[in-house]
Amino acid sequence: MGIVTIEQKVLKKNDEIAADLHKRFDDADVFTANLVSSPGSGKTTLLERTLKFISPALSVGVVEGDIQTNLDAERISKFNIPVTQIITNGTCHLDARMVEEAVNKLPLNDLDILFIENVGNLVCPAAYNLGEHARIVIMSVTEGEDKPLKYPAMFLKSCVMILNKIDLLPYLKFDKELAKRNALKINPDLKIFETSCYNNHGILEWCDWLTNELKLKRCK
């Protein structure tokens, strides 16, 4: 009972900070996307392709989350955009307080889109609201079609699923239609994109969705 009470207090405080973050994002007119996945799904490479192909008229910033090292932030910094790294030192997720501190280091009012690349984990990050406008779950074809059924909370709380590394399909016994059915069984409202960072399949469609969501947000 004591453990449950502590967890409730932690999540309640997180939600309060997340609500403040969400308002800051709205006030700054920034569309914020929280990228979540298991390790090795290709989040950072997908983000690199997104930065390459998204409209150059848009100003983009990135918050990178990792348990150790700033390697991902170094990769993203090559695009000459504002980026800040959160190193959790063993914590398996980002929380709103961490993101708040990272956002304070970014020129928020100058951005159009902010990406938060979460720690590679499909369990812990599902419970933590970061104030984002959209949660994007990335799943690769190397992970198995049952991933949504094993980690339903993450897929339920996401609005988009990106099925990544589809260029590997000829070499794998992976049923992509079954994977999509499993995801939609958990969340019938999921928007699904199929992408390959090797041949850029689906990247423009994904970028178009981001641009359209930004426009829709600013029309409200």
C-alpha positions, -999 to 999 in steps of 0.1 A, spaced: 0 0 0 29 24 8 45 18 -25 12 25 -44 7 57 -25 43 69 -33 38 60 -70 5 80 -71 22 110 -56 51 108 -80 27 105 -110 5 133 -97 34 157 -94 46 146 -128 12 154 -143 12 188 -127 45 197 -143 34 182 -176 3 204 -176 26 234 -171 48 222 -200 18 217 -222 7 253 -216 42 265 -223 43 246 -256 9 261 -265 18 296 -256 50 293 -277 29 278 -306 52 247 -307 40 213 -317 57 187 -294 61 150 -303 73 124 -278 91 96 -296 90 63 -278 101 27 -286 120 -2 -274 159 -1 -278 171 -5 -314 139 4 -332 157 32 -351 143 62 -333 174 84 -337 179 74 -374 142 81 -381 147 115 -364 177 122 -386 157 114 -417 129 135 -405 152 165 -400 166 160 -435 132 158 -453 109 181 -433 103 216 -447 133 238 -442 109 266 -435 102 250 -401 124 255 -370 129 223 -351 144 216 -317 152 182 -300 154 169 -265 174 137 -264 169 112 -236 193 84 -228 204 63 -198 241 71 -206 262 91 -231 253 120 -253 259 101 -285 224 108 -299 226 145 -292 260 146 -310 243 129 -341 214 154 -341 237 185 -335 251 179 -370 219 194 -384 227 227 -367 195 229 -347 189 235 -310 194 202 -291 199 193 -255 207 159 -239 191 144 -208 212 116 -193 190 98 -168 219 78 -151 199 46 -150 163 58 -149 144 40 -176 122 69 -187 121 107 -190 98 125 -166 82 160 -169 108 176 -145 137 164 -167 120 177 -198 112 210 -181 149 215 -173 159 206 -208 134 229 -224 147 258 -203 179 255 -224 161 257 -257 148 288 -276 113 276 -273 96 307 -287 116 303 -319 106 267 -326 78 253 -347 83 216 -337 99 200 -307 109 164 -307 115 146 -274 133 113 -280 125 92 -250 146 64 -234 144 31 -253 117 13 -232 81 4 -238 71 0 -201 81 29 -179 77 58 -204 41 49 -209 31 62 -174 48 96 -178 31 125 -195 57 150 -208 33 177 -218 35 165 -255 8 170 -281 15 136 -297 31 104 -286 46 85 -314 55 48 -309 81 34 -332 82 -4 -338 106 -22 -361 99 -53 -381 127 -71 -362 107 -70 -329 78 -94 -336 42 -89 -345 30 -93 -309 48 -62 -295 15 -42 -292 -1 -70 -273 28 -74 -249 30 -36 -242 -5 -24 -246 -3 7 -225 23 24 -248 3 17 -279 -30 27 -262 -15 61 -252 1 68 -286 -17 85 -316 8 72 -342 26 40 -348 56 40 -371 65 5 -384 102 10 -392 129 -9 -411 104 -23 -436 133 -27 -461 142 -58 -441 109 -76 -447 122 -98 -475 147 -113 -450 124 -118 -421 94 -140 -412 74 -110 -401 37 -105 -409 33 -67 -411 -5 -69 -415 -8 -90 -384 14 -64 -365 -9 -36 -377 -40 -56 -367 -25 -62 -332 -18 -25 -328 -53 -15 -340 -68 -41 -316 -52 -22 -287 -59 13 -302 -83 15 -332 -75 52 -336 -38 47 -343 -24 64 -374 1 40 -389 31 48 -412 55 23 -427 90 36 -430 125 27 -440 154 49 -431 176 30 -456 156 39 -487 135 67 -472 102 49 -479 73 66 -460 95 94 -446 78 122 -467 43 110 -456 54 111 -420 68 146 -424 36 157 -441 16 144 -412 38 164 -388 34 196 -409 -3 191 -410 -6 186 -373 13 218 -367 -11 236 -390 -41 221 -373 -28 231 -339 -22 267 -350 -58 269 -364 -74 261 -331 
